[in-house]
């Protein structure tokens, strides 16, 4: 037989269910995970991937530096068997001076020795060595022009080389030029020598030289006196002045007038020599 529930007190209230234990609160600076729950859709994994070949670049740099150092050391070492690079350079220069080929050890060097410049001989003009007139020109110098015609040999010299403007005194260059002619004149003691003085067409009028006739004659006489002082017999000499009567070029421009101002020494070869 069922037992009846005890009657409820009118003032009594139903009992409340037991309360759940309180959950601990997270610390203020705690990081809330976004890998789960409602934040999962916005989560991005920020962990970097491990680079397994990062050491290879450093390794290649070290190998390259070692290779460059080896090349530089070999360049400074010089040929194999030599004490230093300076000794190797001296040996290479000595071989170049002696005109011998470098040794195989020197050829194996990374830095080849620089050969010394070899002087190039000027070509010899065969015609000049065979022509007596060309040989005579070489002996007297380029400032004296040597000409030959009909048994006559002319030594033509510019007045600018021999004298000053409007003057009949020999300059130092003129005396040196005549001194080179003295051995050639002494080689033919029986040859007559005619000294000709020539001027341009510009008039001159001074106390010493009233005209170009006196100037040209004075210059020819100065050359004759210098040759006599150098040992040429005065019986062989004849000095003449021609003023501007025998020009070589025109008279109306400075360049041609410079050619007309000159002194010529003419050698009259004897009859047998003229026949040859």
Residue pairs with C-beta under 8 A, 6 or more apart in sequence:
26 32
32 39
33 39
34 40
34 42
34 43
35 43
71 110
74 110
75 110
75 111
76 85
77 85
78 84
78 85
78 87
78 88
78 89
78 109
78 111
79 88
79 91
79 103
79 105
79 106
79 108
79 109
80 105
80 108
81 105
82 88
82 91
82 105
88 106
88 109
88 113
89 113
91 106
92 102
92 106
92 113
93 113
93 116
95 101
95 102
95 103
95 106
95 113
96 113
96 115
96 116
97 116
102 113
106 113
125 134
127 134
128 134
128 135
128 138
129 135
133 146
133 148
133 153
136 146
136 153
136 184
137 146
139 180
139 183
139 184
140 146
140 155
140 177
140 180
140 181
140 184
141 177
141 180
143 157
143 158
143 161
143 173
143 177
144 155
144 156
144 157
144 177
144 180
144 181
145 154
145 155
145 156
145 157
146 153
146 154
146 155
146 156
147 153
147 154
147 156
148 154
150 274
151 268
151 269
151 273
151 274
152 266
152 267
152 268
152 269
153 266
153 267
153 269
154 264
154 265
154 266
154 267
155 181
155 264
155 265
155 266
155 267
156 262
156 263
156 264
157 174
157 177
157 262
157 263
157 264
157 265
158 258
158 261
158 262
159 198
159 199
159 219
159 261
159 262
159 263
160 258
160 261
161 171
161 173
161 174
161 177
162 170
162 171
162 173
162 174
162 177
162 219
162 223
162 263
163 169
163 170
163 171
163 174
163 219
163 222
164 171
166 204
166 206
166 209
166 215
168 208
168 209
168 215
168 218
168 219
168 221
168 222
169 222
170 178
170 222
170 223
170 226
175 226
178 223
178 226
178 227
178 230
179 230
181 227
181 265
182 227
182 230
182 231
182 232
185 191
185 193
185 227
185 232
185 267
186 231
186 232
188 267
188 269
189 233
189 236
190 270
191 236
191 267
191 268
191 269
191 270
192 236
192 238
192 267
192 268
193 227
193 232
193 236
193 237
193 238
193 265
193 266
193 267
193 268
194 238
194 240
194 265
194 266
194 268
195 220
195 223
195 224
195 227
195 237
195 238
195 239
195 240
195 263
195 264
195 265
195 266
196 220
196 240
196 241
196 242
196 246
196 263
196 264
196 265
196 266
197 215
197 216
197 217
197 218
197 219
197 220
197 223
197 239
197 240
197 241
197 242
197 263
198 216
198 242
198 243
198 244
198 246
198 247
198 260
198 261
198 262
198 263
198 264
199 212
199 215
199 216
199 243
199 244
199 260
199 261
200 212
200 244
200 247
200 251
200 257
200 258
200 260
200 261
201 244
201 247
201 251
201 257
201 260
202 257
203 211
203 212
204 211
204 212
204 215
205 211
208 214
208 218
209 215
209 218
211 243
212 243
212 244
213 241
213 243
214 241
215 241
215 243
216 241
216 242
216 243
217 239
217 240
217 241
218 241
219 241
219 263
220 239
220 240
220 241
220 263
221 239
223 239
223 263
223 265
224 234
224 237
224 239
227 237
228 234
228 237
244 251
244 260
247 256
247 260
248 256
248 259
248 260
248 262
249 255
249 256
249 257
249 259
249 260
250 256
251 257
251 260
